[in-house]
Amino acid sequence: ALLILENLDHRGARGCEVDTGDGAGMLCAMPDSFMRREFQQLGVELPAQKGYAIGNVFLSRDEGRKVEGKKILESICASIPGLQFLAWRSVPVCSDCLGKTARNFEPAIEQCAIKASGPLATDARRFEAALFILRKKAAKAAGEVPDTPLYVCSLSCRIINYKGMLTCPGLSRYYPDLLEDDFQSHVALVHSRFSTNTFPSWRRAHPFRYLCHNGEINTLRGN
């Protein structure tokens, strides 16, 4: 999948900086062995597959605002029956490959692990529905707190999304996770964005949470 993305480099766009892209990313099935190993190093034993979810989250680089954003997600998680928050993991990144504009707007990136309990532990569809509610409520709550950016790239027991304001070759350079031997998936979608009627940003990079699309959806508020 990463090789395919690199060969899409002609399709994506750059501004005046060759190392700042309009956006590139990869959406794939949950790399269970990798996640299990990483969280085990944090002292967390993950449940069986589809009994846990991983969220890829963009947060503020300001430490105080980052902590506030994480508290919002944790507190709402605690209010939803069947969801048990486990831990945060700081996603390793290589910021040296970013252009000036991408680095100026670079978020802090962390992953959260959430366990399904009760009826949700044996019903992946209900677990996904509860995670959807968590994501929507957290985004709304964060939007009501000034200067507390919180964007959930993905939050699922089935899939995970790595993306950013990156070039096609820059995705695997920026995210070393993607080069680990046990980061394995039976399927992956990759995309490189050419931003037309909206400005590039980290959160607007494709793929989105369930798809990537080649084209723009025009509305009065942008796409």
N, C-alpha and C positions, 0 to 999 in steps of 0.2 A: 504494500500500500504506500509506503514512504517513497519507493522508487517511482510509482505512478505519479505521486504528488510532485516529485522533483521534475518529472517530464511534463508537468502542466505549467511550468514556470513561464512559458510564453503567453499563457492566458491571463495570469494575474497581473496586477498593476502595481507600480511604484510611483512615488512622487518624485521630488527632486533628489531624494536620497536612495541610492541603489540598495541599501540594507534596511529600508522601511517599506514593508508591503502593505497593501490594502487589507490583507487578512488571509490566513491559511490555517487549516486545521484537519483533524482526523477524529471521526466518530467510530467507535468500535465496541464490540462486545466486552463485557467485564473480564479483564485479565486476572483471573482468580488466583493463580499461583503467585503472581507478582504482588498483588494486594495483600495476600495472606502473609507473605514474607515480610513486606514492609511494615505492616501493622504489628506483626509479631515482635519486630525489633523495638516497637514502642510499648511492648508489654500487653498487647491486645490480641486475644485469640478470636478471630472472626468465625461466625457460624458457618454452616454449610452454604453452598451457592444458593442465591436468591433468598437467603435468610438475612442478608445484610445489603446495605446500599452504600455507595460511595458518591459523594458530591464533590465536583470540581468548582471551587469558588474563587471569584475575584474579589479582593478586599482592598481597603486603603493601605498605602504604604506608611501612613502615619500610625504609629504604634497604638495610640489611644483610640483612634477611630477604628482601627482594625479590631481591637479587643471589643469595642462596642458592637461592631457588626457581627462578630462571632457570638456574642452574648444574645443578640436578637435571635439568631438562628437556633441556638441551644434552648432558649426559653420557650420558643414556639414549638420546638420539637417535643419538649417535656409536656406540653399541653395537649398533645394529640395522642389518644389512646393507641397502644400497640407500637409506638416508636420509642426506642431507647438510644440516646446519644452515647457513642462509645469514645471517640477520640478525634483529635485533629492531627493532620500530618502536613508539614511544610513541604511543598513540591519543589524539588531542586530545579533550578533554572540557570542558564548561562546567558546573562544579560550582555556579555561582551559582543554578541552577534547582532544586537539591536542597533538600528539607526537612531539618530538623535531624537526624532519625533516620537518613535515607538517607545524609546526609553523614558522620555518626559512623561508619558501617560501610562507607563507600565504599572500594573497592579501588583499587590502581594497575592500570591496564589497558594491556597491551602486546600487540602482534601479533608472532608469529614466522613467518618464511618458511623452508620446508624443501623441498629439491629432491630429486626422485626420480632415482636413478642405477642403472646396470646394468639388469637385467630389469624393474625397477619403472618405468623411464622409459617403457616402451611397454605397460604393463599397469596401468591405473588401478585395477582391482579389487585387485590385490596391493598397490599403493601405499596404498590406503585401509585395507587390513588391517594393514599395517605401522604406519600412523598410529594405528590403534586400539590396537595393542599399546603404542606409545609413550605414548599418553595414559593407559592403565591403569597401566603401570609407573611413570610419573611421579607419578600421584596416590597410588599406594601408597607410593612412596619419600618423598614430601613428608609423608604422614601419619605417618611414623615419625620425623620431625624436629620437635621441639616448636616451636610458634609460627611455622611456615613455611607460611602458606596458599598453596595453588596450585590453582586451579580452571580447567580448560580448558572454556570455553563451547562452542567448536567447534574441530576440527582436521581439515581436509579439503581435498582438491583440487577439490571440487565446490561446497561450500556454506560460508556463514559466518553467524555468529549475533551480533547486537548486542542486548544486553538489560541489565536492571538493576532496581534497586528504584525504579522510575520510574512516573510517571503516563503516560497515553496521549499527551498533547501534549508531555510532557517528553522522550520518546525522541529526537526530532529536535533538540530544543534541547540535550540533553546530548551527543549525538554529531554534531558538524558534518560528519563523513564522509558521513552519509546525505543531506546537502543538496548535495553536490558534483555538478556536471553530468555527470561521467563515472562516477559511481557508478550503474551500470546493471545490471539483472538481468531475465531473462525471466520469473521467477516469485518470489513472496515470500509467506511466511506471517507473520501478525501475531497477537499475543495480548495480552490484559490479564488479570491474575490477580486472583481474589477468594480470598484465603487463608482457609481455614476451619479445618482440623484441624492446621495447622502455622503457625508464625510466618513472616511475610515475611522474605526475605533476598535478597541480590544473586544468589546462585547458584540459588535456587529460582524465580527469575523465568522465565516462559515466553517464547518457545518453548524446548524442549529441543533436542538436537542434530539430531534428525530429525523432530520432530513438535511440535505443541502440542495440548493436549486440554482440553476443557471439563468439568471434574469432578475429584474427588479419588480417589486410590487409597489406601484405608485399610489400614494395617498397624500392628503393634505399635510400630514405630520411626518412624511417620510416612510421608509419601510423598516 
